[in-house]
Amino acid sequence: GSVSIFTDGEIEGHPDVTPFLGSFYVLEKYRGQGIGWRLVQHLVAGAAKMGIQKLYLITSEKEAFYQKLGWEPCRTVHVNGTDHTLMARKTDEPVKSSPCRH
C-alpha cells in the first residue's frame, strides 16, 4: 500500500486545502486486514512530527472509513468534474483503535 502527504500545490481549485493526504491505495487482495488503517495513522503521526497540525483529504466514496479514523467532513468540493467530500483531521488527536479489531 501507499499514502502521501502533499505540502505544496493544491487540490485543484481549492488553494486553502493544504497539506493533504493523497495517493492512498491498498491492493484489493490486502484490503480488510487493517493495512489502510495503519498507513493512514502512520501518515498522521508523521505529519505531527513534521509540525503539521491539520491535514485534509478528499474522497468521493470512503467517508465512513475516514470517519472511523477521526476525520471529519467539512464541505463538498468539485474537483475534475466530480463532487467529493472534503475532510479534515487534527494531527494531535489520539490515535483511534483499528476498526478491523474487535
Residue frames as a rotation matrix with the C-alpha (Angstrom) as fourth column:
GLY 1
0.567 0.824 0.000 0.00
0.824 -0.567 0.000 0.00
0.000 0.000 -1.000 0.00
SER 2
-0.610 -0.753 0.247 0.95
0.745 -0.651 -0.147 3.64
0.271 0.094 0.958 -0.23
VAL 3
0.679 0.719 -0.148 -0.07
0.733 -0.652 0.195 7.05
0.044 -0.241 -0.970 1.04
SER 4
-0.406 -0.838 0.364 1.49
0.811 -0.514 -0.279 10.51
0.421 0.182 0.889 0.76
ILE 5
0.307 0.375 -0.875 1.36
0.636 -0.764 -0.104 13.98
-0.708 -0.525 -0.473 2.30
PHE 6
-0.011 -0.256 0.967 1.27
0.877 -0.467 -0.114 16.81
0.481 0.846 0.229 -0.20
THR 7
0.083 -0.046 -0.996 2.52
0.796 -0.598 0.094 20.03
-0.599 -0.800 -0.013 1.37
ASP 8
-0.645 -0.219 -0.732 2.92
-0.215 -0.867 0.449 22.11
-0.734 0.447 0.512 -1.76
GLY 9
-0.890 0.455 -0.031 0.48
0.060 0.186 0.981 22.56
0.452 0.871 -0.193 -4.55
GLU 10
-0.597 0.768 0.232 -3.23
-0.682 -0.333 -0.651 22.31
-0.423 -0.547 0.723 -4.04
ILE 11
-0.415 0.649 0.637 -6.32
0.628 0.711 -0.316 20.31
-0.659 0.269 -0.703 -4.67
GLU 12
-0.758 0.001 0.652 -7.49
0.602 -0.382 0.701 21.70
0.250 0.924 0.289 -8.00
GLY 13
-0.158 0.705 0.691 -9.41
0.204 -0.662 0.721 24.92
0.966 0.255 -0.039 -7.44
HIS 14
0.880 0.460 -0.119 -9.06
0.173 -0.077 0.982 24.82
0.442 -0.885 -0.147 -3.64
PRO 15
0.051 -0.975 0.216 -5.81
0.012 -0.216 -0.976 26.58
0.999 0.053 0.001 -2.63
ASP 16
0.088 0.050 0.995 -6.89
-0.915 -0.390 0.100 26.70
0.393 -0.919 0.012 1.04
VAL 17
0.924 0.318 0.212 -6.83
-0.374 0.868 0.326 22.90
-0.080 -0.380 0.921 1.31
THR 18
0.330 -0.879 -0.344 -3.24
-0.002 0.363 -0.932 22.08
0.944 0.308 0.118 2.23
PRO 19
-0.717 -0.607 -0.342 -1.44
-0.697 0.610 0.378 19.96
-0.021 0.509 -0.860 3.34
PHE 20
0.360 0.932 0.031 -3.44
-0.918 0.360 -0.166 16.97
-0.166 0.032 0.986 2.24
LEU 21
-0.257 -0.292 0.921 -3.40
-0.221 0.946 0.238 13.20
-0.941 -0.142 -0.308 2.17
GLY 22
0.486 0.409 -0.772 -3.23
-0.840 -0.027 -0.543 11.73
-0.242 0.912 0.330 -1.30
SER 23
-0.102 -0.516 -0.850 -2.09
-0.779 0.573 -0.255 8.78
0.619 0.637 -0.460 -3.39
PHE 24
-0.373 0.057 0.926 -3.67
-0.785 0.513 -0.347 6.39
-0.495 -0.856 -0.147 -0.89
TYR 25
0.328 0.450 -0.831 -4.02
-0.823 0.568 -0.018 2.87
0.463 0.689 0.557 -2.21
VAL 26
-0.325 -0.337 0.884 -4.06
-0.647 0.761 0.053 -0.69
-0.690 -0.554 -0.465 -0.90
LEU 27
-0.815 0.002 -0.580 -4.10
-0.477 0.565 0.673 -3.61
0.329 0.825 -0.459 -3.33
GLU 28
0.103 0.995 -0.014 -7.52
-0.837 0.094 0.538 -5.22
0.537 -0.044 0.843 -3.36
LYS 29
0.293 0.011 -0.956 -6.26
0.119 0.992 0.048 -8.62
0.949 -0.128 0.289 -2.17
TYR 30
-0.638 -0.603 -0.479 -4.89
0.570 0.049 -0.820 -6.97
0.518 -0.797 0.313 1.01
ARG 31
-0.476 0.533 0.700 -7.94
-0.525 -0.811 0.260 -4.86
0.706 -0.244 0.665 1.88
GLY 32
0.593 0.805 -0.004 -9.86
-0.404 0.302 0.863 -5.59
0.696 -0.510 0.505 5.06
GLN 33
0.388 -0.543 -0.745 -6.71
0.695 0.703 -0.151 -6.50
0.606 -0.459 0.650 7.00
GLY 34
0.800 -0.023 -0.600 -6.10
0.471 -0.596 0.651 -3.14
-0.372 -0.803 -0.466 8.68
ILE 35
-0.175 -0.926 0.335 -3.29
0.966 -0.096 0.240 -2.15
-0.190 0.366 0.911 6.32
GLY 36
-0.046 0.241 0.969 -5.04
0.547 -0.806 0.226 1.02
0.836 0.541 -0.095 5.17
TRP 37
0.918 0.392 -0.052 -5.79
0.227 -0.414 0.882 1.96
0.324 -0.822 -0.469 8.77
ARG 38
0.471 -0.816 -0.336 -2.11
0.684 0.097 0.723 1.57
-0.557 -0.570 0.604 9.68
LEU 39
-0.299 -0.584 0.755 -0.94
0.928 -0.361 0.089 3.55
0.220 0.727 0.650 6.65
VAL 40
0.302 0.504 0.809 -3.24
0.315 -0.854 0.414 6.48
0.900 0.130 -0.416 7.42
GLN 41
0.976 0.061 -0.207 -2.38
0.216 -0.215 0.953 6.51
0.013 -0.975 -0.223 11.13
HIS 42
0.148 -0.988 -0.035 1.35
0.889 0.118 0.443 6.36
-0.434 -0.097 0.896 10.33
LEU 43
-0.240 -0.166 0.956 0.91
0.747 -0.661 0.073 9.30
0.620 0.732 0.283 7.95
VAL 44
0.707 0.567 0.423 -0.95
0.147 -0.703 0.696 11.33
0.692 -0.430 -0.580 10.59
ALA 45
0.804 -0.472 -0.362 1.76
0.448 0.081 0.890 10.60
-0.391 -0.878 0.277 13.19
GLY 46
-0.157 -0.899 0.408 4.47
0.975 -0.075 0.210 11.56
-0.158 0.431 0.888 10.70
ALA 47
0.103 0.289 0.952 2.67
0.515 -0.834 0.198 14.80
0.851 0.469 -0.234 9.89
ALA 48
0.965 0.258 -0.049 2.52
0.160 -0.427 0.890 15.67
0.208 -0.867 -0.453 13.60
LYS 49
0.397 -0.896 -0.199 6.29
0.712 0.164 0.683 15.10
-0.579 -0.412 0.703 13.90
MET 50
-0.351 -0.486 0.800 6.78
0.901 -0.409 0.147 17.46
0.256 0.773 0.581 10.94
GLY 51
-0.855 0.049 -0.517 4.83
0.241 -0.845 -0.478 20.16
-0.460 -0.533 0.710 12.80
ILE 52
-0.729 0.684 0.037 1.71
-0.159 -0.221 0.962 19.85
0.666 0.695 0.270 10.66
GLN 53
-0.867 0.405 0.292 -1.32
-0.350 -0.076 -0.934 20.48
-0.356 -0.911 0.207 12.86
LYS 54
0.157 0.979 0.131 -4.14
-0.335 0.178 -0.925 19.70
-0.929 0.101 0.356 10.43
LEU 55
-0.909 -0.382 0.166 -4.48
-0.012 0.423 0.906 17.51
-0.416 0.822 -0.389 7.33
TYR 56
0.051 0.917 -0.396 -7.12
-0.782 -0.210 -0.587 17.41
-0.621 0.340 0.706 4.62
LEU 57
-0.873 -0.217 0.437 -8.28
0.135 0.753 0.644 14.84
-0.469 0.621 -0.628 2.11
ILE 58
-0.197 0.863 -0.465 -10.99
-0.953 -0.281 -0.117 14.47
-0.231 0.420 0.878 -0.50
THR 59
-0.912 0.008 0.409 -13.00
0.056 0.993 0.106 11.34
-0.405 0.120 -0.906 -1.15
SER 60
-0.548 0.760 -0.348 -15.98
-0.769 -0.294 0.568 10.51
0.329 0.579 0.746 -3.29
GLU 61
0.302 0.739 -0.603 -16.98
-0.434 0.670 0.603 7.27
0.849 0.079 0.522 -1.58
LYS 62
-0.079 -0.426 -0.901 -14.94
0.544 0.739 -0.397 6.39
0.836 -0.521 0.173 1.53
GLU 63
-0.045 0.108 0.993 -16.27
-0.522 -0.850 0.069 8.91
0.852 -0.515 0.095 4.05
ALA 64
0.873 0.465 0.150 -17.25
-0.373 0.434 0.820 6.24
0.316 -0.772 0.552 6.58
PHE 65
0.531 -0.766 -0.363 -13.75
0.707 0.636 -0.308 4.67
0.467 -0.093 0.880 6.51
TYR 66
-0.388 -0.752 0.533 -12.08
0.334 -0.654 -0.679 8.00
0.859 -0.085 0.505 7.21
GLN 67
0.250 0.545 0.800 -14.61
-0.611 -0.552 0.568 8.98
0.751 -0.631 0.195 9.89
LYS 68
0.931 0.043 -0.362 -13.67
0.201 0.768 0.608 5.82
0.304 -0.639 0.706 11.81
LEU 69
0.087 -0.986 -0.143 -10.10
0.934 0.131 -0.332 7.17
0.346 -0.105 0.932 11.77
GLY 70
-0.071 -0.057 -0.996 -11.05
0.774 -0.633 -0.019 10.55
-0.629 -0.772 0.089 13.22
TRP 71
-0.944 -0.209 0.256 -11.52
0.330 -0.665 0.670 12.56
0.030 0.717 0.697 10.01
GLU 72
-0.211 0.893 -0.397 -14.46
0.425 -0.282 -0.860 14.97
-0.880 -0.351 -0.320 9.89
PRO 73
-0.061 0.262 0.963 -16.40
0.990 -0.106 0.092 16.07
0.127 0.959 -0.253 6.81
CYS 74
-0.674 -0.243 -0.697 -16.05
0.380 -0.924 -0.046 19.80
-0.633 -0.296 0.715 6.06
ARG 75
0.107 0.688 -0.718 -17.85
-0.545 -0.564 -0.621 20.51
-0.832 0.457 0.315 2.82
THR 76
0.547 0.106 0.830 -18.46
0.588 0.657 -0.472 19.27
-0.595 0.747 0.297 -0.71
VAL 77
-0.083 -0.623 -0.778 -15.86
-0.440 -0.677 0.590 20.30
-0.894 0.391 -0.217 -3.29
HIS 78
0.922 0.370 0.114 -15.99
-0.024 0.349 -0.937 19.93
-0.386 0.861 0.331 -7.06
VAL 79
-0.039 -0.991 -0.125 -12.72
-0.605 -0.076 0.793 18.51
-0.796 0.106 -0.596 -8.49
ASN 80
-0.904 -0.416 -0.100 -12.11
-0.309 0.472 0.826 17.20
-0.296 0.777 -0.555 -12.00
GLY 81
-0.544 0.755 -0.366 -15.81
-0.582 -0.025 0.813 17.26
0.605 0.655 0.453 -12.80
THR 82
-0.073 0.477 -0.876 -16.83
0.428 0.808 0.404 15.22
0.901 -0.345 -0.263 -9.74
ASP 83
0.475 0.275 0.836 -18.21
-0.628 -0.559 0.541 16.11
0.616 -0.782 -0.093 -6.31
HIS 84
-0.208 -0.594 -0.777 -16.05
0.391 0.677 -0.623 14.97
0.896 -0.434 0.091 -3.39
THR 85
0.916 0.369 -0.159 -16.30
0.272 -0.277 0.921 15.28
0.295 -0.887 -0.354 0.37
LEU 86
-0.037 -0.900 0.435 -13.53
-0.244 -0.414 -0.877 17.43
0.969 -0.138 -0.204 1.83
MET 87
0.841 0.242 -0.484 -12.46
0.359 0.420 0.834 16.01
0.405 -0.875 0.266 5.19
ALA 88
0.134 -0.804 0.580 -10.00
-0.516 -0.556 -0.651 17.23
0.846 -0.212 -0.489 7.85
ARG 89
0.761 0.011 -0.649 -8.21
0.488 0.650 0.583 15.78
0.428 -0.760 0.489 10.86
LYS 90
0.647 -0.588 0.486 -6.10
-0.736 -0.647 0.198 17.41
0.198 -0.486 -0.851 13.55
THR 91
0.188 -0.661 -0.726 -2.83
-0.177 0.704 -0.687 15.53
0.966 0.258 0.015 13.96
ASP 92
-0.720 -0.507 0.474 -2.72
-0.517 -0.062 -0.853 15.93
0.463 -0.859 -0.218 17.74
GLU 93
0.354 0.887 0.298 -5.88
-0.918 0.269 0.290 13.89
0.178 -0.376 0.909 18.31
PRO 94
-0.221 -0.441 0.870 -5.33
-0.632 0.744 0.217 10.49
-0.743 -0.502 -0.443 19.92
VAL 95
-0.730 -0.094 -0.677 -4.99
-0.613 0.527 0.589 7.57
0.302 0.845 -0.442 17.56
LYS 96
0.263 0.899 0.350 -8.16
-0.945 0.313 -0.095 5.54
-0.195 -0.305 0.932 17.45
SER 97
-0.328 -0.335 0.883 -8.14
-0.246 0.933 0.263 1.75
-0.912 -0.131 -0.388 17.53
SER 98
-0.953 -0.095 -0.289 -8.41
-0.303 0.212 0.929 -0.08
-0.027 0.973 -0.230 14.24
PRO 99
-0.028 1.000 -0.009 -11.98
-0.970 -0.029 -0.240 -0.59
-0.240 0.002 0.971 13.06
CYS 100
0.129 0.010 -0.992 -10.83
-0.583 0.809 -0.068 -4.06
0.802 0.587 0.110 11.95
ARG 101
-0.780 -0.444 -0.441 -10.01
0.106 0.601 -0.792 -5.15
0.617 -0.665 -0.422 15.51
HIS 102
0.301 0.952 0.051 -12.81
-0.040 -0.041 0.998 -6.04
0.953 -0.302 0.026 17.92
